[in-house]
Amino acid sequence: MIEVGENVHMIAHRRFEGDLRRHFAGEVMVSEGGVARVEGYFYGYDPIHSQFVRKPGKRTSVFQVAESGWVVNRIPKNVTIDALVYRCDKLDPMAITDNKSFSSDINEFGFHH
């Protein structure tokens, strides 16, 4: 169940090794019957630099969150979506963070705390 006003981080399931690695972070604007309209940012994986990069511009997208195509994780409401960045280095697991109060290790299957 996703509620209006919640912040979410969504990870698209990849079916094949070569599939695009897409993530989305945003605030739920409308949620009804397993469909949510979310305002936020898409992130795509840059294999040359081995990191996720935020696509320019905030977007409003509609997701069928009840289907198995997305892993949806909640982000605390006090986190500013505009401040989220990915941290990735060889010593630590990949994480999404606001570089303040929120940081969560992730992989393509969801958050790890």
N, CA, C and O atoms as CSV, one atom per row, in Angstrom:
chain,resi,resn,atom,element,x,y,z
A,1,MET,N,N,0.841,-1.166,0.000
A,1,MET,CA,C,0.000,0.000,0.000
A,1,MET,C,C,0.895,1.241,0.000
A,1,MET,O,O,1.766,1.398,0.856
A,2,ILE,N,N,0.665,2.100,-0.960
A,2,ILE,CA,C,1.402,3.354,-1.080
A,2,ILE,C,C,0.414,4.485,-0.861
A,2,ILE,O,O,-0.679,4.495,-1.428
A,3,GLU,N,N,0.816,5.441,-0.025
A,3,GLU,CA,C,-0.088,6.528,0.325
A,3,GLU,C,C,0.385,7.857,-0.243
A,3,GLU,O,O,1.581,8.075,-0.437
A,4,VAL,N,N,-0.564,8.734,-0.503
A,4,VAL,CA,C,-0.263,10.077,-0.974
A,4,VAL,C,C,0.639,10.769,0.045
A,4,VAL,O,O,0.407,10.687,1.251
A,5,GLY,N,N,1.667,11.449,-0.455
A,5,GLY,CA,C,2.599,12.175,0.401
A,5,GLY,C,C,3.838,11.391,0.783
A,5,GLY,O,O,4.800,11.964,1.295
A,6,GLU,N,N,3.831,10.079,0.540
A,6,GLU,CA,C,5.015,9.274,0.862
A,6,GLU,C,C,6.107,9.511,-0.177
A,6,GLU,O,O,5.828,9.763,-1.349
A,7,ASN,N,N,7.351,9.424,0.278
A,7,ASN,CA,C,8.500,9.416,-0.615
A,7,ASN,C,C,8.853,7.967,-0.899
A,7,ASN,O,O,8.839,7.129,0.002
A,8,VAL,N,N,9.171,7.671,-2.165
A,8,VAL,CA,C,9.497,6.301,-2.540
A,8,VAL,C,C,10.737,6.267,-3.427
A,8,VAL,O,O,11.047,7.229,-4.129
A,9,HIS,N,N,11.427,5.154,-3.377
A,9,HIS,CA,C,12.528,4.838,-4.285
A,9,HIS,C,C,12.123,3.559,-4.983
A,9,HIS,O,O,11.827,2.555,-4.334
A,10,MET,N,N,12.108,3.592,-6.316
A,10,MET,CA,C,11.610,2.456,-7.085
A,10,MET,C,C,12.716,1.932,-7.991
A,10,MET,O,O,13.454,2.697,-8.612
A,11,ILE,N,N,12.809,0.618,-8.049
A,11,ILE,CA,C,13.822,-0.044,-8.861
A,11,ILE,C,C,13.111,-0.938,-9.871
A,11,ILE,O,O,12.323,-1.805,-9.494
A,12,ALA,N,N,13.392,-0.725,-11.161
A,12,ALA,CA,C,12.797,-1.547,-12.215
A,12,ALA,C,C,13.506,-2.891,-12.259
A,12,ALA,O,O,14.735,-2.956,-12.286
A,13,HIS,N,N,12.711,-3.976,-12.266
A,13,HIS,CA,C,13.292,-5.313,-12.419
A,13,HIS,C,C,13.899,-5.448,-13.804
A,13,HIS,O,O,13.301,-5.044,-14.802
A,14,ARG,N,N,15.078,-6.014,-13.851
A,14,ARG,CA,C,15.689,-6.316,-15.145
A,14,ARG,C,C,15.403,-7.772,-15.459
A,14,ARG,O,O,15.566,-8.646,-14.607
A,15,ARG,N,N,14.983,-8.024,-16.667
A,15,ARG,CA,C,14.692,-9.394,-17.092
A,15,ARG,C,C,15.927,-10.078,-17.671
A,15,ARG,O,O,16.102,-11.289,-17.542
A,16,PHE,N,N,16.785,-9.270,-18.317
A,16,PHE,CA,C,17.973,-9.801,-18.972
A,16,PHE,C,C,19.193,-8.969,-18.586
A,16,PHE,O,O,19.053,-7.813,-18.186
A,17,GLU,N,N,20.350,-9.529,-18.699
A,17,GLU,CA,C,21.599,-8.861,-18.320
A,17,GLU,C,C,21.751,-7.497,-18.993
A,17,GLU,O,O,22.204,-6.548,-18.353
A,18,GLY,N,N,21.386,-7.381,-20.257
A,18,GLY,CA,C,21.571,-6.142,-20.994
A,18,GLY,C,C,20.472,-5.114,-20.825
A,18,GLY,O,O,20.561,-4.032,-21.405
A,19,ASP,N,N,19.423,-5.416,-20.040
A,19,ASP,CA,C,18.327,-4.467,-19.837
A,19,ASP,C,C,18.839,-3.194,-19.164
A,19,ASP,O,O,19.789,-3.221,-18.381
A,20,LEU,N,N,18.185,-2.080,-19.490
A,20,LEU,CA,C,18.523,-0.820,-18.837
A,20,LEU,C,C,18.289,-0.927,-17.341
A,20,LEU,O,O,17.335,-1.567,-16.898
A,21,ARG,N,N,19.156,-0.304,-16.568
A,21,ARG,CA,C,19.001,-0.264,-15.111
A,21,ARG,C,C,18.386,1.088,-14.771
A,21,ARG,O,O,19.055,2.119,-14.833
A,22,ARG,N,N,17.090,1.071,-14.406
A,22,ARG,CA,C,16.352,2.300,-14.151
A,22,ARG,C,C,15.862,2.346,-12.714
A,22,ARG,O,O,15.394,1.346,-12.170
A,23,HIS,N,N,15.976,3.513,-12.111
A,23,HIS,CA,C,15.457,3.767,-10.781
A,23,HIS,C,C,14.657,5.063,-10.842
A,23,HIS,O,O,14.845,5.878,-11.745
A,24,PHE,N,N,13.765,5.245,-9.874
A,24,PHE,CA,C,12.975,6.470,-9.785
A,24,PHE,C,C,12.812,6.802,-8.317
A,24,PHE,O,O,12.533,5.915,-7.510
A,25,ALA,N,N,12.980,8.067,-7.955
A,25,ALA,CA,C,12.748,8.527,-6.582
A,25,ALA,C,C,11.827,9.727,-6.644
A,25,ALA,O,O,12.049,10.654,-7.423
A,26,GLY,N,N,10.779,9.705,-5.809
A,26,GLY,CA,C,9.850,10.818,-5.839
A,26,GLY,C,C,8.801,10.747,-4.748
A,26,GLY,O,O,8.825,9.874,-3.881
A,27,GLU,N,N,7.879,11.694,-4.819
A,27,GLU,CA,C,6.777,11.784,-3.865
A,27,GLU,C,C,5.493,11.325,-4.544
A,27,GLU,O,O,5.210,11.707,-5.680
A,28,VAL,N,N,4.724,10.508,-3.846
A,28,VAL,CA,C,3.450,10.006,-4.368
A,28,VAL,C,C,2.426,11.133,-4.320
A,28,VAL,O,O,2.135,11.685,-3.259
A,29,MET,N,N,1.884,11.463,-5.491
A,29,MET,CA,C,0.895,12.533,-5.597
A,29,MET,C,C,-0.534,11.972,-5.551
A,29,MET,O,O,-1.427,12.573,-4.953
A,30,VAL,N,N,-0.737,10.808,-6.193
A,30,VAL,CA,C,-2.035,10.127,-6.228
A,30,VAL,C,C,-1.764,8.635,-6.154
A,30,VAL,O,O,-0.821,8.144,-6.776
A,31,SER,N,N,-2.577,7.912,-5.402
A,31,SER,CA,C,-2.442,6.461,-5.312
A,31,SER,C,C,-3.826,5.839,-5.231
A,31,SER,O,O,-4.634,6.170,-4.363
A,32,GLU,N,N,-4.075,4.919,-6.175
A,32,GLU,CA,C,-5.384,4.284,-6.199
A,32,GLU,C,C,-5.284,2.920,-6.875
A,32,GLU,O,O,-4.832,2.819,-8.015
A,33,GLY,N,N,-5.700,1.890,-6.181
A,33,GLY,CA,C,-5.794,0.559,-6.756
A,33,GLY,C,C,-4.515,0.015,-7.368
A,33,GLY,O,O,-4.560,-0.613,-8.426
A,34,GLY,N,N,-3.398,0.237,-6.739
A,34,GLY,CA,C,-2.138,-0.299,-7.246
A,34,GLY,C,C,-1.472,0.549,-8.308
A,34,GLY,O,O,-0.445,0.161,-8.865
A,35,VAL,N,N,-2.054,1.715,-8.594
A,35,VAL,CA,C,-1.461,2.655,-9.546
A,35,VAL,C,C,-1.123,3.925,-8.781
A,35,VAL,O,O,-1.921,4.407,-7.977
A,36,ALA,N,N,0.069,4.465,-9.037
A,36,ALA,CA,C,0.491,5.678,-8.338
A,36,ALA,C,C,1.056,6.683,-9.328
A,36,ALA,O,O,1.805,6.328,-10.237
A,37,ARG,N,N,0.682,7.946,-9.134
A,37,ARG,CA,C,1.309,9.038,-9.877
A,37,ARG,C,C,2.361,9.623,-8.948
A,37,ARG,O,O,2.059,10.074,-7.843
A,38,VAL,N,N,3.606,9.605,-9.421
A,38,VAL,CA,C,4.744,9.990,-8.585
A,38,VAL,C,C,5.520,11.100,-9.280
A,38,VAL,O,O,5.800,11.018,-10.476
A,39,GLU,N,N,5.865,12.135,-8.526
A,39,GLU,CA,C,6.652,13.241,-9.054
A,39,GLU,C,C,8.066,13.136,-8.508
A,39,GLU,O,O,8.272,13.100,-7.295
A,40,GLY,N,N,9.037,13.088,-9.409
A,40,GLY,CA,C,10.411,12.964,-8.952
A,40,GLY,C,C,11.380,12.829,-10.108
A,40,GLY,O,O,11.220,13.460,-11.153
A,41,TYR,N,N,12.388,11.994,-9.902
A,41,TYR,CA,C,13.495,11.903,-10.848
A,41,TYR,C,C,13.784,10.461,-11.256
A,41,TYR,O,O,13.745,9.544,-10.436
A,42,PHE,N,N,14.074,10.286,-12.548
A,42,PHE,CA,C,14.591,9.016,-13.043
A,42,PHE,C,C,16.102,9.019,-12.913
A,42,PHE,O,O,16.752,10.055,-13.058
A,43,TYR,N,N,16.648,7.850,-12.638
A,43,TYR,CA,C,18.094,7.643,-12.583
A,43,TYR,C,C,18.413,6.487,-13.521
A,43,TYR,O,O,17.726,5.466,-13.521
A,44,GLY,N,N,19.456,6.657,-14.314
A,44,GLY,CA,C,19.899,5.597,-15.208
A,44,GLY,C,C,21.336,5.225,-14.887
A,44,GLY,O,O,22.117,6.049,-14.411
A,45,TYR,N,N,21.668,3.978,-15.154
A,45,TYR,CA,C,23.017,3.494,-14.848
A,45,TYR,C,C,23.966,3.850,-15.979
A,45,TYR,O,O,23.684,3.576,-17.145
A,46,ASP,N,N,25.082,4.456,-15.633
A,46,ASP,CA,C,26.142,4.789,-16.575
A,46,ASP,C,C,27.244,3.747,-16.426
A,46,ASP,O,O,28.032,3.820,-15.484
A,47,PRO,N,N,27.316,2.769,-17.344
A,47,PRO,CA,C,28.297,1.680,-17.189
A,47,PRO,C,C,29.749,2.141,-17.353
A,47,PRO,O,O,30.663,1.494,-16.843
A,48,ILE,N,N,29.960,3.230,-18.043
A,48,ILE,CA,C,31.328,3.726,-18.218
A,48,ILE,C,C,31.901,4.206,-16.888
A,48,ILE,O,O,33.071,3.967,-16.589
A,49,HIS,N,N,31.071,4.886,-16.088
A,49,HIS,CA,C,31.516,5.413,-14.793
A,49,HIS,C,C,31.050,4.563,-13.617
A,49,HIS,O,O,31.336,4.884,-12.464
A,50,SER,N,N,30.332,3.479,-13.907
A,50,SER,CA,C,29.818,2.563,-12.876
A,50,SER,C,C,29.032,3.291,-11.789
A,50,SER,O,O,29.274,3.107,-10.596
A,51,GLN,N,N,28.089,4.121,-12.226
A,51,GLN,CA,C,27.274,4.848,-11.262
A,51,GLN,C,C,25.910,5.189,-11.853
A,51,GLN,O,O,25.731,5.194,-13.071
A,52,PHE,N,N,24.947,5.475,-10.968
A,52,PHE,CA,C,23.642,5.945,-11.397
A,52,PHE,C,C,23.683,7.464,-11.513
A,52,PHE,O,O,24.262,8.149,-10.669
A,53,VAL,N,N,23.058,7.982,-12.575
A,53,VAL,CA,C,23.043,9.409,-12.849
A,53,VAL,C,C,21.592,9.859,-12.955
A,53,VAL,O,O,20.780,9.229,-13.631
A,54,ARG,N,N,21.279,10.964,-12.273
A,54,ARG,CA,C,19.923,11.500,-12.337
A,54,ARG,C,C,19.697,12.178,-13.680
A,54,ARG,O,O,20.515,12.979,-14.131
A,55,LYS,N,N,18.579,11.847,-14.310
A,55,LYS,CA,C,18.205,12.468,-15.582
A,55,LYS,C,C,17.751,13.901,-15.305
A,55,LYS,O,O,17.163,14.166,-14.256
A,56,PRO,N,N,18.012,14.824,-16.226
A,56,PRO,CA,C,17.635,16.223,-15.990
A,56,PRO,C,C,16.125,16.396,-15.895
A,56,PRO,O,O,15.362,15.744,-16.608
A,57,GLY,N,N,15.720,17.271,-15.016
A,57,GLY,CA,C,14.322,17.655,-14.904
A,57,GLY,C,C,13.462,16.724,-14.077
A,57,GLY,O,O,13.535,15.501,-14.198
A,58,LYS,N,N,12.645,17.336,-13.232
A,58,LYS,CA,C,11.672,16.590,-12.441
A,58,LYS,C,C,10.550,16.146,-13.366
A,58,LYS,O,O,10.149,16.881,-14.269
A,59,ARG,N,N,10.046,14.935,-13.135
A,59,ARG,CA,C,8.997,14.374,-13.990
A,59,ARG,C,C,7.851,13.863,-13.141
A,59,ARG,O,O,8.019,13.543,-11.964
A,60,THR,N,N,6.695,13.792,-13.756
A,60,THR,CA,C,5.547,13.152,-13.138
A,60,THR,C,C,5.242,11.916,-13.974
A,60,THR,O,O,4.961,12.017,-15.168
A,61,SER,N,N,5.299,10.750,-13.339
A,61,SER,CA,C,5.089,9.487,-14.044
A,61,SER,C,C,4.055,8.649,-13.313
A,61,SER,O,O,3.868,8.783,-12.104
A,62,VAL,N,N,3.392,7.787,-14.060
A,62,VAL,CA,C,2.398,6.874,-13.497
A,62,VAL,C,C,2.985,5.472,-13.522
A,62,VAL,O,O,3.484,5.018,-14.551
A,63,PHE,N,N,2.924,4.787,-12.381
A,63,PHE,CA,C,3.472,3.447,-12.242
A,63,PHE,C,C,2.394,2.493,-11.755
A,63,PHE,O,O,1.580,2.847,-10.902
A,64,GLN,N,N,2.391,1.293,-12.295
A,64,GLN,CA,C,1.564,0.220,-11.748
A,64,GLN,C,C,2.437,-0.462,-10.695
A,64,GLN,O,O,3.175,-1.399,-10.999
A,65,VAL,N,N,2.346,0.012,-9.476
A,65,VAL,CA,C,3.237,-0.462,-8.417
A,65,VAL,C,C,2.832,-1.817,-7.864
A,65,VAL,O,O,3.614,-2.455,-7.158
A,66,ALA,N,N,1.621,-2.265,-8.174
A,66,ALA,CA,C,1.169,-3.568,-7.677
A,66,ALA,C,C,1.742,-4.713,-8.506
A,66,ALA,O,O,1.727,-5.859,-8.057
A,67,GLU,N,N,2.240,-4.430,-9.692
A,67,GLU,CA,C,2.794,-5.501,-10.521
A,67,GLU,C,C,4.238,-5.771,-10.118
A,67,GLU,O,O,4.853,-4.975,-9.409
A,68,SER,N,N,4.762,-6.881,-10.567
A,68,SER,CA,C,6.085,-7.305,-10.136
A,68,SER,C,C,7.230,-6.616,-10.877
A,68,SER,O,O,8.386,-6.992,-10.683
A,69,GLY,N,N,6.948,-5.623,-11.717
A,69,GLY,CA,C,7.984,-4.954,-12.480
A,69,GLY,C,C,8.799,-3.944,-11.694
A,69,GLY,O,O,9.835,-3.482,-12.171
A,70,TRP,N,N,8.344,-3.590,-10.482
A,70,TRP,CA,C,9.038,-2.588,-9.674
A,70,TRP,C,C,9.202,-3.061,-8.236
A,70,TRP,O,O,8.297,-3.667,-7.662
A,71,VAL,N,N,10.362,-2.780,-7.663
A,71,VAL,CA,C,10.579,-2.912,-6.224
A,71,VAL,C,C,10.399,-1.513,-5.666
A,71,VAL,O,O,11.082,-0.583,-6.094
A,72,VAL,N,N,9.485,-1.351,-4.714
A,72,VAL,CA,C,9.178,-0.031,-4.163
A,72,VAL,C,C,9.594,0.005,-2.700
A,72,VAL,O,O,9.175,-0.832,-1.901
A,73,ASN,N,N,10.426,0.986,-2.363
A,73,ASN,CA,C,10.896,1.179,-0.991
A,73,ASN,C,C,10.494,2.569,-0.514
A,73,ASN,O,O,10.551,3.535,-1.275
A,74,ARG,N,N,10.093,2.663,0.735
A,74,ARG,CA,C,9.723,3.955,1.309
A,74,ARG,C,C,10.976,4.700,1.762
A,74,ARG,O,O,11.933,4.109,2.264
A,75,ILE,N,N,10.937,6.014,1.567
A,75,ILE,CA,C,11.972,6.924,2.048
A,75,ILE,C,C,11.291,7.808,3.090
A,75,ILE,O,O,10.158,8.235,2.869
A,76,PRO,N,N,11.943,8.098,4.220
A,76,PRO,CA,C,11.301,8.944,5.233
A,76,PRO,C,C,10.801,10.271,4.659
A,76,PRO,O,O,11.417,10.840,3.758
A,77,LYS,N,N,9.680,10.754,5.191
A,77,LYS,CA,C,9.045,11.974,4.689
A,77,LYS,C,C,9.911,13.209,4.859
A,77,LYS,O,O,9.762,14.176,4.113
A,78,ASN,N,N,10.821,13.191,5.839
A,78,ASN,CA,C,11.659,14.369,6.072
A,78,ASN,C,C,12.809,14.494,5.069
A,78,ASN,O,O,13.534,15.489,5.088
A,79,VAL,N,N,12.986,13.494,4.191
A,79,VAL,CA,C,14.058,13.521,3.200
A,79,VAL,C,C,13.610,14.332,1.992
A,79,VAL,O,O,12.516,14.123,1.469
A,80,THR,N,N,14.453,15.255,1.550
A,80,THR,CA,C,14.181,16.061,0.369
A,80,THR,C,C,14.592,15.279,-0.871
A,80,THR,O,O,15.771,14.972,-1.052
A,81,ILE,N,N,13.636,14.960,-1.714
A,81,ILE,CA,C,13.890,14.156,-2.911
A,81,ILE,C,C,14.928,14.827,-3.811
A,81,ILE,O,O,15.768,14.145,-4.397
A,82,ASP,N,N,14.879,16.143,-3.925
A,82,ASP,CA,C,15.821,16.871,-4.779
A,82,ASP,C,C,17.273,16.682,-4.345
A,82,ASP,O,O,18.187,16.860,-5.150
A,83,ALA,N,N,17.491,16.325,-3.083
A,83,ALA,CA,C,18.853,16.193,-2.554
A,83,ALA,C,C,19.438,14.790,-2.719
A,83,ALA,O,O,20.617,14.586,-2.430
A,84,LEU,N,N,18.642,13.816,-3.176
A,84,LEU,CA,C,19.119,12.438,-3.249
A,84,LEU,C,C,20.170,12.241,-4.337
A,84,LEU,O,O,20.022,12.709,-5.466
A,85,VAL,N,N,21.226,11.540,-3.965
A,85,VAL,CA,C,22.295,11.171,-4.896
A,85,VAL,C,C,22.712,9.738,-4.590
A,85,VAL,O,O,22.416,9.208,-3.518
A,86,TYR,N,N,23.393,9.125,-5.533
A,86,TYR,CA,C,23.939,7.789,-5.326
A,86,TYR,C,C,25.387,7.895,-4.893
A,86,TYR,O,O,26.144,8.723,-5.400
A,87,ARG,N,N,25.756,7.059,-3.963
A,87,ARG,CA,C,27.145,6.953,-3.520
A,87,ARG,C,C,27.596,5.542,-3.861
A,87,ARG,O,O,26.927,4.565,-3.527
A,88,CYS,N,N,28.723,5.450,-4.519
A,88,CYS,CA,C,29.229,4.139,-4.884
A,88,CYS,C,C,30.749,4.189,-4.917
A,88,CYS,O,O,31.345,4.969,-5.660
A,89,ASP,N,N,31.353,3.357,-4.113
A,89,ASP,CA,C,32.803,3.208,-4.192
A,89,ASP,C,C,33.145,1.748,-3.984
A,89,ASP,O,O,32.283,0.946,-3.625
A,90,LYS,N,N,34.372,1.411,-4.203
A,90,LYS,CA,C,34.774,0.007,-4.175
A,90,LYS,C,C,34.727,-0.613,-2.776
A,90,LYS,O,O,34.606,-1.831,-2.653
A,91,LEU,N,N,34.820,0.203,-1.718
A,91,LEU,CA,C,34.849,-0.320,-0.360
A,91,LEU,C,C,33.472,-0.479,0.272
A,91,LEU,O,O,33.287,-1.318,1.155
A,92,ASP,N,N,32.501,0.325,-0.175
A,92,ASP,CA,C,31.160,0.294,0.404
A,92,ASP,C,C,30.145,-0.115,-0.658
A,92,ASP,O,O,30.370,0.103,-1.849
A,93,PRO,N,N,29.031,-0.706,-0.233
A,93,PRO,CA,C,27.972,-1.022,-1.197
A,93,PRO,C,C,27.332,0.261,-1.726
A,93,PRO,O,O,27.419,1.315,-1.096
A,94,MET,N,N,26.690,0.159,-2.886
A,94,MET,CA,C,25.991,1.302,-3.450
A,94,MET,C,C,24.913,1.758,-2.479
A,94,MET,O,O,24.262,0.943,-1.826
A,95,ALA,N,N,24.732,3.081,-2.393
A,95,ALA,CA,C,23.718,3.631,-1.495
A,95,ALA,C,C,23.076,4.847,-2.145
A,95,ALA,O,O,23.674,5.516,-2.987
A,96,ILE,N,N,21.851,5.111,-1.733
A,96,ILE,CA,C,21.189,6.369,-2.091
A,96,ILE,C,C,21.144,7.182,-0.800
A,96,ILE,O,O,20.824,6.655,0.265
A,97,THR,N,N,21.467,8.473,-0.905
A,97,THR,CA,C,21.601,9.293,0.292
A,97,THR,C,C,21.246,10.747,0.005
A,97,THR,O,O,21.294,11.199,-1.139
A,98,ASP,N,N,20.891,11.470,1.061
A,98,ASP,CA,C,20.721,12.910,0.946
A,98,ASP,C,C,21.931,13.631,1.534
A,98,ASP,O,O,21.949,14.857,1.634
A,99,ASN,N,N,22.947,12.847,1.922
A,99,ASN,CA,C,24.178,13.357,2.548
A,99,ASN,C,C,23.905,14.107,3.849
A,99,ASN,O,O,24.699,14.950,4.265
A,100,LYS,N,N,22.782,13.795,4.486
A,100,LYS,CA,C,22.425,14.387,5.780
A,100,LYS,C,C,21.971,13.269,6.706
A,100,LYS,O,O,22.791,12.563,7.292
A,101,SER,N,N,20.652,13.115,6.831
A,101,SER,CA,C,20.091,12.151,7.788
A,101,SER,C,C,19.743,10.805,7.166
A,101,SER,O,O,19.529,9.834,7.891
A,102,PHE,N,N,19.682,10.725,5.837
A,102,PHE,CA,C,19.229,9.503,5.192
A,102,PHE,C,C,20.311,8.893,4.317
A,102,PHE,O,O,20.937,9.571,3.502
A,103,SER,N,N,20.512,7.607,4.505
A,103,SER,CA,C,21.399,6.830,3.635
A,103,SER,C,C,20.943,5.384,3.724
A,103,SER,O,O,20.693,4.867,4.813
A,104,SER,N,N,20.836,4.738,2.573
A,104,SER,CA,C,20.426,3.346,2.576
A,104,SER,C,C,21.152,2.603,1.468
A,104,SER,O,O,21.118,2.998,0.303
A,105,ASP,N,N,21.810,1.517,1.858
A,105,ASP,CA,C,22.463,0.663,0.885
A,105,ASP,C,C,21.395,0.022,0.010
A,105,ASP,O,O,20.325,-0.352,0.491
A,106,ILE,N,N,21.695,-0.102,-1.275
A,106,ILE,CA,C,20.725,-0.716,-2.179
A,106,ILE,C,C,21.428,-1.685,-3.106
A,106,ILE,O,O,22.647,-1.664,-3.270
A,107,ASN,N,N,20.617,-2.529,-3.699
A,107,ASN,CA,C,21.028,-3.301,-4.861
A,107,ASN,C,C,19.804,-3.365,-5.757
A,107,ASN,O,O,18.802,-2.716,-5.456
A,108,GLU,N,N,19.845,-4.099,-6.811
A,108,GLU,CA,C,18.721,-4.121,-7.748
A,108,GLU,C,C,17.491,-4.828,-7.146
A,108,GLU,O,O,16.429,-4.850,-7.768
A,109,PHE,N,N,17.627,-5.391,-5.966
A,109,PHE,CA,C,16.504,-6.088,-5.326
A,109,PHE,C,C,15.888,-5.287,-4.195
A,109,PHE,O,O,14.898,-5.727,-3.610
A,110,GLY,N,N,16.446,-4.110,-3.860
A,110,GLY,CA,C,15.871,-3.282,-2.815
A,110,GLY,C,C,16.903,-2.776,-1.842
A,110,GLY,O,O,18.106,-2.937,-2.049
A,111,PHE,N,N,16.423,-2.158,-0.772
A,111,PHE,CA,C,17.301,-1.565,0.242
A,111,PHE,C,C,17.914,-2.635,1.127
A,111,PHE,O,O,17.343,-3.707,1.322
A,112,HIS,N,N,19.078,-2.326,1.654
A,112,HIS,CA,C,19.713,-3.123,2.712
A,112,HIS,C,C,20.123,-2.147,3.803
A,112,HIS,O,O,20.817,-1.165,3.535
A,113,HIS,N,N,19.704,-2.409,5.009
A,113,HIS,CA,C,20.024,-1.493,6.123
A,113,HIS,C,C,21.111,-2.092,6.989
A,113,HIS,O,O,21.522,-1.481,7.975
